[in-house]
C-alpha cells in the first residue's frame, strides 16, 4: 500500500470514528434527558433504582454515576 493510500485509509477510518463518537454523544445526551425526566415524575431514589435495574448495576453504582 502506498503512502497516499495509507493516508486516505487512515483519513476514512478517522472520519468514521468521529461520526460514531457524535452518535454516542447524542445517545448519552438523550439518556441524560430521559433520566432527568424520570426524576421530575418520581423520587430520586426511585429514579436511581430504575437506572440501576436498566443497566444491571448496583444502586450504589447508579447513584455514583448520577452525580
Secondary structure, DSSP 8 states (H G I E B T S, - for coil): --HHHHHHHHHHHHHHHHHHHHHHHHHHHHHHHHHHHHHHHS-HHHHHHHHHHHHT--HHHHHHHT-
